[in-house]
Amino acid sequence: MTTSTEESLWSRCFHPAPAARTRLFCFPHAGGSASFYFPVSAQLSSVAEVIAIQYPGRQDRHKEPGVGNLSVLADQVYDAVRPRLKERPSTFFGHSMGAALAFEVARRFEADGGELSHLFASGRRAPSRVRDESVHRRSDDGIVQELKLLTGTDTAVLGDEEILRMVLPAIRTDYQAIETYSCSPDTTVRAPLTVLTGDRDPKTSMDEAEAWRGHTTGKFDLKVFPGGHFFLSSEAPAVIDLLRQHFTS
């Protein structure tokens, strides 16, 4: 049984909304932390209570080892958030690695008899589409170059040697988790699925984004935004509007 202490390790609620009818669970990208979704929580708190997932190995959990297996990480996340999932209707939003993780946690929730309101998968190719990637095997400098390429990490952090060395182990295990993950093309969830992708994302082609369609038996929609892998930041107002429409329609 999951204790409240265990749950609090994994969940961050920056703007509690006890009167909200529904919850939005947000799953960060590789190397990301719960605080990435602080602005989302602030802007949606009037329509949903936002719960951001905090992975081991970063921020207040920096002393814990990261988890280099996505299936194991999904098991741990689901065990931690299961009590909250049963309290109110829930929607999942995940970006990059977080999209695949949200999909896996959704599978576990549905296998446990739950019904997810909606799954938003952002900045990630379909789970069955595999590329031969091995960033997690690179040197520290090689990983830093990858981060700069994707422009998803604060340049101030990249320029601070002490902070960078502190977070690199977690980033490496995150990359290991997502780069060794795959699932069969017939693996599905029942939840309606909306995929968000950038039109210049080097990590996801339009075909790879469209392939998510085969991973749900529910309604499918594909939204294309201008930008690269982290279009989520540059197109934040449009993404927030999309989520707000979901909760108010």
C-alpha positions as CSV (number, residue, x, y, z in Angstrom):
1,M,0.0,0.0,0.0
2,T,1.3,3.5,-0.9
3,T,1.8,5.8,2.1
4,S,1.1,9.5,2.0
5,T,4.8,10.1,2.4
6,E,5.6,8.0,-0.7
7,E,2.9,9.8,-2.6
8,S,4.3,13.2,-1.6
9,L,7.7,12.2,-3.0
10,W,6.2,11.8,-6.4
11,S,3.5,14.5,-6.5
12,R,3.7,18.3,-6.5
13,C,0.6,20.4,-6.3
14,F,1.7,24.0,-6.6
15,H,-1.8,25.5,-6.6
16,P,-4.3,23.3,-4.7
17,A,-7.8,23.5,-6.1
18,P,-10.0,21.3,-3.8
19,A,-13.2,22.6,-5.5
20,A,-12.0,21.6,-9.0
21,R,-14.0,18.8,-10.5
22,T,-11.0,17.2,-12.2
23,R,-7.2,16.8,-12.1
24,L,-4.4,17.1,-14.6
25,F,-1.4,15.0,-14.0
26,C,1.7,16.3,-15.8
27,F,4.8,14.1,-16.6
28,P,8.1,15.9,-17.3
29,H,10.6,15.3,-20.1
30,A,14.0,13.6,-19.7
31,G,16.0,15.7,-17.3
32,G,12.9,17.7,-16.4
33,S,11.3,18.2,-13.0
34,A,7.9,18.9,-11.6
35,S,8.6,22.7,-11.5
36,F,8.6,22.7,-15.3
37,Y,4.8,22.6,-15.0
38,F,4.5,25.4,-12.4
39,P,3.2,27.9,-15.1
40,V,0.7,25.3,-16.3
41,S,-0.6,24.8,-12.8
42,A,-0.9,28.6,-12.2
43,Q,-2.9,29.2,-15.4
44,L,-5.2,26.2,-15.1
45,S,-5.9,26.2,-11.4
46,S,-9.4,27.8,-12.0
47,V,-10.5,24.8,-14.1
48,A,-8.4,21.8,-12.8
49,E,-6.1,20.8,-10.0
50,V,-2.7,20.2,-11.5
51,I,-0.4,17.5,-10.1
52,A,3.2,17.5,-11.5
53,I,5.2,14.3,-11.2
54,Q,8.6,14.5,-9.6
55,Y,11.0,11.8,-10.6
56,P,13.9,10.6,-8.4
57,G,17.4,12.1,-8.9
58,R,16.5,15.8,-9.2
59,Q,15.7,18.9,-7.1
60,D,14.5,17.8,-3.6
61,R,15.0,14.1,-4.7
62,H,18.6,14.6,-6.0
63,K,20.1,12.2,-3.5
64,E,17.9,9.3,-4.8
65,P,19.2,7.3,-7.8
66,G,17.3,7.8,-11.1
67,V,15.3,5.0,-12.7
68,G,16.7,3.8,-16.0
69,N,13.8,1.5,-17.0
70,L,10.6,3.2,-18.1
71,S,8.4,0.2,-17.2
72,V,9.8,0.2,-13.6
73,L,9.4,4.0,-13.4
74,A,5.7,3.7,-14.6
75,D,5.1,1.1,-11.9
76,Q,6.5,3.4,-9.3
77,V,4.6,6.4,-10.5
78,Y,1.3,4.5,-10.7
79,D,1.7,3.0,-7.2
80,A,2.3,6.6,-5.8
81,V,-0.6,8.4,-7.6
82,R,-3.2,5.6,-7.5
83,P,-5.0,7.1,-4.5
84,R,-5.4,10.5,-6.2
85,L,-6.5,8.9,-9.5
86,K,-9.5,7.4,-7.7
87,E,-10.7,10.6,-6.2
88,R,-11.6,12.7,-9.3
89,P,-11.7,12.4,-13.1
90,S,-8.1,12.5,-14.3
91,T,-6.4,13.7,-17.4
92,F,-2.7,13.0,-18.3
93,F,-0.3,15.3,-20.1
94,G,3.3,14.2,-20.8
95,H,6.1,15.8,-22.9
96,S,8.9,13.8,-24.6
97,M,9.8,11.0,-22.2
98,G,6.9,12.1,-20.2
99,A,4.5,11.3,-23.0
100,A,5.6,7.6,-23.1
101,L,5.5,7.5,-19.3
102,A,2.0,8.9,-19.2
103,F,1.0,6.3,-21.7
104,E,2.4,3.5,-19.6
105,V,0.8,4.8,-16.4
106,A,-2.5,5.1,-18.2
107,R,-2.2,1.5,-19.3
108,R,-1.7,0.5,-15.6
109,F,-4.6,2.6,-14.5
110,E,-7.0,1.1,-17.1
111,A,-5.8,-2.4,-16.3
112,D,-6.7,-1.7,-12.7
113,G,-10.3,-0.8,-13.7
114,G,-9.8,2.9,-14.0
115,E,-11.0,5.2,-16.8
116,L,-8.8,8.1,-17.8
117,S,-10.6,11.2,-19.1
118,H,-8.0,12.0,-21.7
119,L,-4.3,11.5,-22.6
120,F,-2.2,14.3,-24.1
121,A,1.1,13.0,-25.6
122,S,3.4,15.9,-26.5
123,G,6.8,15.9,-28.3
124,R,7.2,12.2,-28.7
125,R,6.9,9.6,-31.4
126,A,4.5,6.7,-31.0
127,P,5.5,4.0,-28.5
128,S,5.9,1.4,-31.2
129,R,8.2,3.7,-33.3
130,V,11.8,3.0,-32.3
131,R,15.0,4.8,-33.3
132,D,18.5,3.6,-32.6
133,E,19.5,6.2,-30.0
134,S,22.2,6.0,-27.4
135,V,22.6,9.4,-25.8
136,H,22.8,7.7,-22.4
137,R,26.0,6.0,-23.4
138,R,27.8,9.3,-24.3
139,S,30.3,11.2,-22.2
140,D,29.0,14.0,-20.0
141,D,30.0,16.5,-22.7
142,G,28.1,14.5,-25.3
143,I,24.9,14.6,-23.2
144,V,25.4,18.4,-22.7
145,Q,25.6,18.8,-26.4
146,E,22.4,16.9,-26.9
147,L,20.7,19.2,-24.3
148,K,21.9,22.3,-26.1
149,L,20.6,20.9,-29.4
150,L,17.1,20.4,-28.1
151,T,17.2,23.8,-26.2
152,G,15.1,22.3,-23.4
153,T,17.5,23.1,-20.6
154,D,18.1,26.5,-19.1
155,T,21.3,27.9,-20.5
156,A,22.2,29.2,-17.0
157,V,22.2,25.6,-15.7
158,L,24.3,24.4,-18.7
159,G,26.8,27.1,-17.8
160,D,27.1,26.3,-14.1
161,E,29.5,23.4,-13.8
162,E,28.5,22.4,-10.2
163,I,24.7,22.3,-11.0
164,L,25.3,20.6,-14.2
165,R,27.4,17.8,-12.7
166,M,24.7,17.4,-10.0
167,V,21.8,16.8,-12.5
168,L,23.7,14.8,-15.2
169,P,23.3,11.4,-13.5
170,A,19.5,11.9,-13.5
171,I,19.5,13.1,-17.1
172,R,21.6,10.0,-18.1
173,T,19.2,7.6,-16.4
174,D,16.2,9.3,-18.0
175,Y,17.7,8.9,-21.4
176,Q,18.5,5.3,-20.7
177,A,14.8,4.8,-19.7
178,I,13.4,6.3,-22.8
179,E,16.0,5.0,-25.3
180,T,15.6,1.4,-24.1
181,Y,11.8,1.6,-24.1
182,S,9.5,0.1,-26.8
183,C,6.1,-1.6,-27.1
184,S,4.2,-3.5,-29.7
185,P,2.1,-1.7,-32.3
186,D,-1.1,-3.3,-30.9
187,T,-0.6,-1.9,-27.4
188,T,-3.5,0.4,-26.7
189,V,-5.3,2.5,-24.1
190,R,-9.0,3.2,-24.1
191,A,-8.7,6.9,-23.3
192,P,-9.2,9.6,-26.0
193,L,-5.7,10.6,-27.2
194,T,-4.5,14.0,-28.4
195,V,-0.9,14.2,-29.8
196,L,0.9,17.5,-29.9
197,T,4.0,17.9,-32.0
198,G,6.3,20.6,-33.4
199,D,6.6,20.9,-37.1
200,R,10.4,21.0,-36.9
201,D,11.0,18.5,-34.1
202,P,14.1,16.5,-34.9
203,K,12.9,13.8,-32.5
204,T,9.5,13.2,-34.0
205,S,8.4,13.1,-37.7
206,M,4.8,13.7,-38.7
207,D,4.5,10.0,-39.6
208,E,5.9,9.0,-36.1
209,A,3.4,11.4,-34.4
210,E,0.5,10.1,-36.5
211,A,1.4,6.5,-35.5
212,W,0.0,7.2,-32.0
213,R,-3.4,6.7,-33.6
214,G,-2.9,3.0,-33.4
215,H,-2.3,3.1,-29.7
216,T,-5.8,4.1,-28.6
217,T,-9.2,2.5,-29.2
218,G,-10.7,5.9,-28.3
219,K,-10.9,9.2,-30.3
220,F,-7.6,10.4,-31.8
221,D,-6.5,13.9,-32.7
222,L,-3.2,15.4,-33.9
223,K,-2.2,19.0,-33.2
224,V,0.8,20.5,-35.0
225,F,2.5,23.6,-33.6
226,P,5.3,25.7,-35.0
227,G,8.7,24.9,-33.4
228,G,11.1,22.2,-32.5
229,H,11.3,19.7,-29.7
230,F,10.4,22.2,-27.1
231,F,7.6,24.0,-28.9
232,L,5.8,23.5,-25.6
233,S,7.6,26.5,-24.3
234,S,7.4,28.8,-27.3
235,E,3.8,27.9,-27.9
236,A,2.7,27.8,-24.3
237,P,-0.3,30.1,-24.7
238,A,-1.8,27.9,-27.4
239,V,-1.1,24.7,-25.5
240,I,-2.7,26.2,-22.3
241,D,-5.7,27.3,-24.4
242,L,-6.1,23.7,-25.7
243,L,-6.0,22.3,-22.2
244,R,-8.4,24.9,-20.9
245,Q,-10.9,24.0,-23.7
246,H,-10.6,20.4,-22.7
247,F,-11.6,21.1,-19.2
248,T,-14.3,23.6,-19.9
249,S,-16.0,22.0,-22.9
